Amino acid sequence: MEKKLIKPAKLASLSRSQVREN
């Protein structure tokens, strides 16, 4: 349950970090 809640938040954070780095 905790992993699923962290998944979307981490994905959004990673997506934003990747887009900013690229």
N, CA, C and O atoms as a Tripos MOL2 file, in Angstrom:
@<TRIPOS>MOLECULE
protein
   88    87    22     0     0
PROTEIN
NO_CHARGES

@<TRIPOS>ATOM
      1 N           0.8530   -1.2030    0.0000 N.3       1 MET1
      2 CA          0.0000    0.0000    0.0000 C.3       1 MET1
      3 C           0.8890    1.2530    0.0000 C.2       1 MET1
      4 O           0.6620    2.1860   -0.7700 O.2       1 MET1
      5 N           1.8840    1.2570    0.8600 N.am      2 GLU2
      6 CA          2.7590    2.4410    0.9220 C.3       2 GLU2
      7 C           3.5320    2.6050   -0.3900 C.2       2 GLU2
      8 O           3.7480    3.7180   -0.8690 O.2       2 GLU2
      9 N           3.9300    1.4990   -0.9380 N.am      3 LYS3
     10 CA          4.7140    1.5870   -2.2010 C.3       3 LYS3
     11 C           3.8460    2.1800   -3.3060 C.2       3 LYS3
     12 O           4.3210    2.9760   -4.1170 O.2       3 LYS3
     13 N           2.6030    1.8000   -3.3340 N.am      4 LYS4
     14 CA          1.7220    2.3110   -4.4100 C.3       4 LYS4
     15 C           1.5240    3.8150   -4.2460 C.2       4 LYS4
     16 O           1.4250    4.5450   -5.2320 O.2       4 LYS4
     17 N           1.4680    4.2680   -3.0160 N.am      5 LEU5
     18 CA          1.2490    5.7200   -2.7780 C.3       5 LEU5
     19 C           2.5290    6.4840   -3.1370 C.2       5 LEU5
     20 O           2.4780    7.6070   -3.6380 O.2       5 LEU5
     21 N           3.6520    5.8620   -2.8740 N.am      6 ILE6
     22 CA          4.9360    6.5330   -3.1710 C.3       6 ILE6
     23 C           5.2510    6.4310   -4.6740 C.2       6 ILE6
     24 O           5.9730    7.2620   -5.2240 O.2       6 ILE6
     25 N           4.7100    5.4250   -5.3100 N.am      7 LYS7
     26 CA          5.0130    5.2320   -6.7510 C.3       7 LYS7
     27 C           4.5990    6.4660   -7.5790 C.2       7 LYS7
     28 O           5.4350    7.0300   -8.2850 O.2       7 LYS7
     29 N           3.3670    6.8800   -7.5070 N.am      8 PRO8
     30 CA          2.9170    8.0450   -8.2850 C.3       8 PRO8
     31 C           3.6980    9.3050   -7.9120 C.2       8 PRO8
     32 O           4.0760   10.0900   -8.7820 O.2       8 PRO8
     33 N           3.9290    9.4840   -6.6580 N.am      9 ALA9
     34 CA          4.6610   10.6870   -6.2180 C.3       9 ALA9
     35 C           6.1040   10.6250   -6.7260 C.2       9 ALA9
     36 O           6.6530   11.6250   -7.1890 O.2       9 ALA9
     37 N           6.6990    9.4590   -6.6350 N.am     10 LYS10
     38 CA          8.1110    9.3310   -7.0870 C.3      10 LYS10
     39 C           8.1600    9.4530   -8.6120 C.2      10 LYS10
     40 O           9.0760   10.0660   -9.1610 O.2      10 LYS10
     41 N           7.1930    8.8820   -9.2760 N.am     11 LEU11
     42 CA          7.1770    8.9440  -10.7520 C.3      11 LEU11
     43 C           7.0710   10.3970  -11.1980 C.2      11 LEU11
     44 O           7.7660   10.8210  -12.1210 O.2      11 LEU11
     45 N           6.2160   11.1410  -10.5530 N.am     12 ALA12
     46 CA          6.0410   12.5620  -10.9340 C.3      12 ALA12
     47 C           7.3470   13.3090  -10.6510 C.2      12 ALA12
     48 O           7.7750   14.1510  -11.4410 O.2      12 ALA12
     49 N           7.9580   12.9990   -9.5440 N.am     13 SER13
     50 CA          9.2100   13.6910   -9.1790 C.3      13 SER13
     51 C          10.3140   13.3110  -10.1760 C.2      13 SER13
     52 O          11.0840   14.1610  -10.6240 O.2      13 SER13
     53 N          10.3740   12.0370  -10.5080 N.am     14 LEU14
     54 CA         11.4140   11.5780  -11.4480 C.3      14 LEU14
     55 C          11.1470   12.1670  -12.8330 C.2      14 LEU14
     56 O          12.0700   12.6080  -13.5180 O.2      14 LEU14
     57 N           9.8970   12.1690  -13.2290 N.am     15 SER15
     58 CA          9.5350   12.7000  -14.5610 C.3      15 SER15
     59 C           9.9410   14.1750  -14.6290 C.2      15 SER15
     60 O          10.5030   14.6260  -15.6270 O.2      15 SER15
     61 N           9.6560   14.9050  -13.5820 N.am     16 ARG16
     62 CA          9.9740   16.3670  -13.5910 C.3      16 ARG16
     63 C          11.4980   16.5190  -13.5680 C.2      16 ARG16
     64 O          12.0450   17.3860  -14.2490 O.2      16 ARG16
     65 N          12.1650   15.7010  -12.8100 N.am     17 SER17
     66 CA         13.6370   15.8210  -12.7060 C.3      17 SER17
     67 C          14.2610   15.4830  -14.0630 C.2      17 SER17
     68 O          15.2030   16.1420  -14.5030 O.2      17 SER17
     69 N          13.7350   14.4690  -14.7060 N.am     18 GLN18
     70 CA         14.3050   14.0600  -16.0100 C.3      18 GLN18
     71 C          14.0430   15.1410  -17.0470 C.2      18 GLN18
     72 O          14.9290   15.4790  -17.8320 O.2      18 GLN18
     73 N          12.8610   15.6690  -17.0550 N.am     19 VAL19
     74 CA         12.5200   16.7000  -18.0640 C.3      19 VAL19
     75 C          13.3750   17.9490  -17.8130 C.2      19 VAL19
     76 O          13.7850   18.6250  -18.7560 O.2      19 VAL19
     77 N          13.6330   18.2410  -16.5700 N.am     20 ARG20
     78 CA         14.4290   19.4640  -16.2600 C.3      20 ARG20
     79 C          15.8870   19.1890  -16.6410 C.2      20 ARG20
     80 O          16.5600   20.0690  -17.1770 O.2      20 ARG20
     81 N          16.3620   18.0130  -16.3770 N.am     21 GLU21
     82 CA         17.7760   17.7120  -16.6940 C.3      21 GLU21
     83 C          17.9630   17.6860  -18.2040 C.2      21 GLU21
     84 O          18.9750   18.1610  -18.7200 O.2      21 GLU21
     85 N          16.9970   17.1380  -18.9010 N.am     22 ASN22
     86 CA         17.1300   17.0450  -20.3780 C.3      22 ASN22
     87 C          16.7820   18.4020  -20.9480 C.2      22 ASN22
     88 O          16.8170   18.5880  -22.1640 O.2      22 ASN22
@<TRIPOS>BOND
     1     1     2 1
     2     2     3 1
     3     3     4 2
     4     3     5 am
     5     5     6 1
     6     6     7 1
     7     7     8 2
     8     7     9 am
     9     9    10 1
    10    10    11 1
    11    11    12 2
    12    11    13 am
    13    13    14 1
    14    14    15 1
    15    15    16 2
    16    15    17 am
    17    17    18 1
    18    18    19 1
    19    19    20 2
    20    19    21 am
    21    21    22 1
    22    22    23 1
    23    23    24 2
    24    23    25 am
    25    25    26 1
    26    26    27 1
    27    27    28 2
    28    27    29 am
    29    29    30 1
    30    30    31 1
    31    31    32 2
    32    31    33 am
    33    33    34 1
    34    34    35 1
    35    35    36 2
    36    35    37 am
    37    37    38 1
    38    38    39 1
    39    39    40 2
    40    39    41 am
    41    41    42 1
    42    42    43 1
    43    43    44 2
    44    43    45 am
    45    45    46 1
    46    46    47 1
    47    47    48 2
    48    47    49 am
    49    49    50 1
    50    50    51 1
    51    51    52 2
    52    51    53 am
    53    53    54 1
    54    54    55 1
    55    55    56 2
    56    55    57 am
    57    57    58 1
    58    58    59 1
    59    59    60 2
    60    59    61 am
    61    61    62 1
    62    62    63 1
    63    63    64 2
    64    63    65 am
    65    65    66 1
    66    66    67 1
    67    67    68 2
    68    67    69 am
    69    69    70 1
    70    70    71 1
    71    71    72 2
    72    71    73 am
    73    73    74 1
    74    74    75 1
    75    75    76 2
    76    75    77 am
    77    77    78 1
    78    78    79 1
    79    79    80 2
    80    79    81 am
    81    81    82 1
    82    82    83 1
    83    83    84 2
    84    83    85 am
    85    85    86 1
    86    86    87 1
    87    87    88 2
@<TRIPOS>SUBSTRUCTURE
     1 MET1         2 RESIDUE 1 A MET
     2 GLU2         6 RESIDUE 1 A GLU
     3 LYS3        10 RESIDUE 1 A LYS
     4 LYS4        14 RESIDUE 1 A LYS
     5 LEU5        18 RESIDUE 1 A LEU
     6 ILE6        22 RESIDUE 1 A ILE
     7 LYS7        26 RESIDUE 1 A LYS
     8 PRO8        30 RESIDUE 1 A PRO
     9 ALA9        34 RESIDUE 1 A ALA
    10 LYS10       38 RESIDUE 1 A LYS
    11 LEU11       42 RESIDUE 1 A LEU
    12 ALA12       46 RESIDUE 1 A ALA
    13 SER13       50 RESIDUE 1 A SER
    14 LEU14       54 RESIDUE 1 A LEU
    15 SER15       58 RESIDUE 1 A SER
    16 ARG16       62 RESIDUE 1 A ARG
    17 SER17       66 RESIDUE 1 A SER
    18 GLN18       70 RESIDUE 1 A GLN
    19 VAL19       74 RESIDUE 1 A VAL
    20 ARG20       78 RESIDUE 1 A ARG
    21 GLU21       82 RESIDUE 1 A GLU
    22 ASN22       86 RESIDUE 1 A ASN
